[in-house]
Amino acid sequence: MKNFENKKVVISGGGSGIGKAIIHELYQKGTRDFAVIGRDLDKLKPLQNEFPEARFLLFQGDVSKPDAIHGFVNAISNAWDEVDVLINNAGVVSAGKLESISDEDIVSQININVTGLVLLTKHVLPLLKKSQEAAIINVSSGLGLIGMPFYAPYAATKGGVRLFSEAIRRELKDFPIQVLTVYPTATATPMMASAKMGSMDTPELVAQKTMEGLQTNKIDVILGGDQRLEDVKNNLNHPEEFDKKAATMYNALLERTSNHRSM
Ligand SMILES: NC(=O)c1ccc[n+]([C@@H]2O[C@H](COP(=O)([O-])OP(=O)(O)OC[C@H]3O[C@@H](n4cnc5c(N)ncnc54)[C@H](OP(=O)(O)O)[C@@H]3O)[C@@H](O)[C@H]2O)c1
């Protein structure tokens, strides 16, 4: 994608963290039209003050609920003829030993992180297909590339996002729609407030790398530096070796994740 002015952007969960940082990047590059869905309208309302020249269509809704998706997309269709960029960013996490994660948290993680993303893509797609230069950005996670202990349901959702992206990219080959998947590592956002983590990426860095990926027509943006790329390769080629590495981190990860919940 080369031009960001006059683009119409749909984003889930744009009221905080990585989503808001991506709005900031796009705004800096001249984008003015944003349709944003989130469950808490109080998180969305400040966007108008922070980005005064933007035109926001703010929609209170839960992406895991088909009725909310239909209402959101109806509101978008009433306001716009087409959509240029869809950013599937909304996500939640509930970590810990599998037996200690509630059934409700498991169902919600899957419904929000995967079902919501697939449904929003499905219903926005007819509007994206009208654009001359479009993109779908799916926010996965490093845990969608390498499964780590105590994030089993979350990893399942983010691995699902990875393969959904790959499949839909191939399905859309005849349309000018770039499909970009972003794999952040630990990033200092509200989602990580309950995780015991030391140094983290900033949401601004994730947003900048996402924009670079968009501008250079990338398929994947993987955060975490060369070490993460090396780990991804090793995990793919020598999973038993990577099991040993994960085992060395077992106790530290258990400690770090036992209260990690952002639902
Ligand atoms: N932070 C990290 O370390 C990290 C690492 C890898 C991947 N990620 C991914 O990055 C994405 C953004 O997360 P973040 O770190 O920026 O955390 P965040 O600040 O908690 O942002 C998540 C956003 O999603 C929205 N959301 C959650 N459930 C929703 C639902 N059912 N319907 C609509 N909106 C919903 C939230 O708003 P409401 O609560 O108002 O609905 C919130 O604005 C997520 O997909 C996350 O999995 C984050």
PDBQT file of the ligand as one rigid body, heavy atoms in Angstrom, charges set to zero:
ROOT
HETATM    1  N1  LIG A 301       0.365  -6.902  24.234  1.00  0.00    +0.000 N 
HETATM    2  C1  LIG A 301       1.018  -7.989  23.855  1.00  0.00    +0.000 C 
HETATM    3  O1  LIG A 301       2.026  -8.397  24.475  1.00  0.00    +0.000 OA
HETATM    4  C2  LIG A 301       0.570  -8.743  22.630  1.00  0.00    +0.000 A 
HETATM    5  C3  LIG A 301       1.432  -9.713  22.096  1.00  0.00    +0.000 A 
HETATM    6  C4  LIG A 301       1.020 -10.420  20.974  1.00  0.00    +0.000 A 
HETATM    7  C5  LIG A 301      -0.200 -10.162  20.405  1.00  0.00    +0.000 A 
HETATM    8  N2  LIG A 301      -1.022  -9.213  20.940  1.00  0.00    +0.000 N 
HETATM    9  C6  LIG A 301      -2.329  -8.999  20.309  1.00  0.00    +0.000 C 
HETATM   10  O2  LIG A 301      -2.462  -7.627  19.987  1.00  0.00    +0.000 OA
HETATM   11  C7  LIG A 301      -3.849  -7.300  19.885  1.00  0.00    +0.000 C 
HETATM   12  C8  LIG A 301      -4.110  -5.993  20.599  1.00  0.00    +0.000 C 
HETATM   13  O3  LIG A 301      -3.907  -6.191  21.995  1.00  0.00    +0.000 OA
HETATM   14  P1  LIG A 301      -3.210  -5.111  22.941  1.00  0.00    +0.000 P 
HETATM   15  O4  LIG A 301      -1.962  -5.717  23.427  1.00  0.00    +0.000 OA
HETATM   16  O5  LIG A 301      -3.187  -3.802  22.270  1.00  0.00    +0.000 OA
HETATM   17  O6  LIG A 301      -4.189  -5.136  24.195  1.00  0.00    +0.000 OA
HETATM   18  P2  LIG A 301      -5.386  -4.170  24.630  1.00  0.00    +0.000 P 
HETATM   19  O7  LIG A 301      -4.896  -2.809  24.852  1.00  0.00    +0.000 OA
HETATM   20  O8  LIG A 301      -6.069  -4.901  25.743  1.00  0.00    +0.000 OA
HETATM   21  O9  LIG A 301      -6.297  -4.129  23.340  1.00  0.00    +0.000 OA
HETATM   22  C9  LIG A 301      -7.273  -5.069  23.024  1.00  0.00    +0.000 C 
HETATM   23  C10 LIG A 301      -8.446  -4.325  22.446  1.00  0.00    +0.000 C 
HETATM   24  O10 LIG A 301      -9.407  -5.284  21.980  1.00  0.00    +0.000 OA
HETATM   25  C11 LIG A 301     -10.690  -4.850  22.365  1.00  0.00    +0.000 C 
HETATM   26  N3  LIG A 301     -11.520  -6.022  22.518  1.00  0.00    +0.000 N 
HETATM   27  C12 LIG A 301     -11.304  -7.083  23.317  1.00  0.00    +0.000 A 
HETATM   28  N4  LIG A 301     -12.311  -7.952  23.217  1.00  0.00    +0.000 NA
HETATM   29  C13 LIG A 301     -13.183  -7.437  22.311  1.00  0.00    +0.000 A 
HETATM   30  C14 LIG A 301     -14.404  -7.874  21.790  1.00  0.00    +0.000 A 
HETATM   31  N5  LIG A 301     -14.980  -9.022  22.188  1.00  0.00    +0.000 N 
HETATM   32  N6  LIG A 301     -15.045  -7.096  20.862  1.00  0.00    +0.000 NA
HETATM   33  C15 LIG A 301     -14.491  -5.928  20.464  1.00  0.00    +0.000 A 
HETATM   34  N7  LIG A 301     -13.332  -5.460  20.936  1.00  0.00    +0.000 NA
HETATM   35  C16 LIG A 301     -12.680  -6.208  21.852  1.00  0.00    +0.000 A 
HETATM   36  C17 LIG A 301     -10.477  -4.115  23.700  1.00  0.00    +0.000 C 
HETATM   37  O11 LIG A 301     -11.492  -3.156  23.931  1.00  0.00    +0.000 OA
HETATM   38  P3  LIG A 301     -12.769  -3.487  24.870  1.00  0.00    +0.000 P 
HETATM   39  O12 LIG A 301     -12.237  -4.133  26.107  1.00  0.00    +0.000 OA
HETATM   40  O13 LIG A 301     -13.395  -2.148  25.090  1.00  0.00    +0.000 OA
HETATM   41  O14 LIG A 301     -13.643  -4.394  24.074  1.00  0.00    +0.000 OA
HETATM   42  C18 LIG A 301      -9.136  -3.450  23.480  1.00  0.00    +0.000 C 
HETATM   43  O15 LIG A 301      -9.301  -2.158  22.946  1.00  0.00    +0.000 OA
HETATM   44  C19 LIG A 301      -4.607  -8.505  20.461  1.00  0.00    +0.000 C 
HETATM   45  O16 LIG A 301      -5.129  -9.279  19.414  1.00  0.00    +0.000 OA
HETATM   46  C20 LIG A 301      -3.523  -9.271  21.189  1.00  0.00    +0.000 C 
HETATM   47  O17 LIG A 301      -3.829 -10.651  21.278  1.00  0.00    +0.000 OA
HETATM   48  C21 LIG A 301      -0.659  -8.503  22.035  1.00  0.00    +0.000 A 
ENDROOT
TORSDOF 0
